[in-house]
């Protein structure tokens, strides 16, 4: 359940009128504010790049969970989503207006459902800074997104954000890395009890013919996981699997080989064929969704 503040509240007064003007930051915070304003992914800025994992239909909500975890936040406790048909309660808004607790991070956001949660989160942070309705205290940024219209000249309360922006940027940098998808899947497996290894993900016999993305272990069973992307294909057929099988023959027998397809489903004949191969299994988009759910399913143990 959402909590307005933590149990160890430590407060400092704030003023949303910058003084002196322009507001003065440390060199590090100056760089962070510029990043938030122009460069974080998927915002309305010509300088912003697009990140598919933030808006991906399979990974979008889980990407938000991953970012919050990296920031030291919990969605249940620290983020309050409000339906777009209403607005932020005045009492909640006023709770943050005059002082800041420097011991927790919080966000209250009127949800724009056409966007993923991460897109919405980043949009609101950027709007707070772009409209100047923010300040910085220590390593915290606190901002308010107030939407003013002709019908509502006093403004509609759309978001309150209190975060450590450097932690946010560090998390986003991980999502922008070439191995971002592996990090997300690895984190999902850790949630259900696996020990996950990314580096040296190769057969223990030292052969160079096969590299896989993740090595996961639980209850003494080790899994070599290859994550494959087949965008544009609703179903994956047998010929797409053969390369992984032939190149993974060098794996020692105690490794379970897992071919993970996160963009498509496999056909019935592929599933039946895979069941006849020792130490090999296929998990498709339906399984991945279960692993990434709020109440995650251990899809590797389930398939044993």
FENCOR-V744856 format. One record per residue. N is the residue number from 1. OMEGA is omega as a letter, one per 20 degrees, with the letter a starting at -180 (* if undefined). Layout:
BEGIN
n->[N	N]
omega->[OMEGA	OMEGA]
END
This chain:
BEGIN
n->[1	2	3	4	5	6	7	8	9	10	11	12	13	14	15	16	17	18	19	20	21	22	23	24	25	26	27	28	29	30	31	32	33	34	35	36	37	38	39	40	41	42	43	44	45	46	47	48	49	50	51	52	53	54	55	56	57	58	59	60	61	62	63	64	65	66	67	68	69	70	71	72	73	74	75	76	77	78	79	80	81	82	83	84	85	86	87	88	89	90	91	92	93	94	95	96	97	98	99	100	101	102	103	104	105	106	107	108	109	110	111	112	113	114	115	116	117	118	119	120	121	122	123	124	125	126	127	128	129	130	131	132	133	134	135	136	137	138	139	140	141	142	143	144	145	146	147	148	149	150	151	152	153	154	155	156	157	158	159	160	161	162	163	164	165	166	167	168	169	170	171	172	173	174	175	176	177	178	179	180	181	182	183	184	185	186	187	188	189	190	191	192	193	194	195	196	197	198	199	200	201	202	203	204	205	206	207	208	209	210	211	212	213	214	215	216	217	218	219	220	221	222	223	224	225	226	227	228	229	230	231	232	233	234	235	236	237	238	239	240	241	242	243	244	245	246	247	248	249	250	251	252	253	254	255	256	257	258	259	260	261	262	263	264	265	266	267	268	269	270	271	272	273	274	275	276	277	278	279	280	281	282	283	284	285	286	287	288	289	290	291	292	293	294	295	296	297	298	299	300	301	302	303	304]
omega->[a	r	a	a	a	a	a	a	r	a	r	r	r	r	r	r	a	r	j	r	i	a	a	r	r	r	a	a	r	r	a	r	r	r	a	a	a	a	r	a	r	r	a	r	r	a	a	r	r	r	a	a	a	a	a	a	r	a	a	a	a	r	r	r	r	r	r	r	r	r	a	a	r	a	a	a	a	a	r	r	a	a	a	a	a	a	a	r	a	a	r	r	a	r	a	a	a	r	a	r	a	r	r	r	a	r	r	a	r	a	r	a	r	r	r	a	r	r	a	r	a	r	a	r	a	r	r	a	a	a	r	a	a	r	a	r	a	r	r	r	r	a	a	r	a	a	a	r	r	a	a	a	r	r	r	a	a	a	r	a	r	a	r	a	r	r	r	a	r	r	r	r	r	r	r	a	r	a	a	a	r	r	r	a	r	r	r	r	r	r	a	r	a	r	a	r	r	a	r	r	a	r	a	r	r	a	a	a	a	r	r	a	a	r	a	a	r	r	r	r	a	a	r	a	r	a	a	a	r	a	a	r	a	a	r	a	a	a	r	a	a	a	r	a	a	a	a	a	a	a	r	a	a	r	r	r	a	r	a	r	a	a	a	r	r	a	a	a	r	r	a	r	a	a	a	a	a	r	r	r	r	r	a	a	r	r	a	r	r	r	a	a	r	r	a	r	r	a	r	r	a	a	a	*]
END
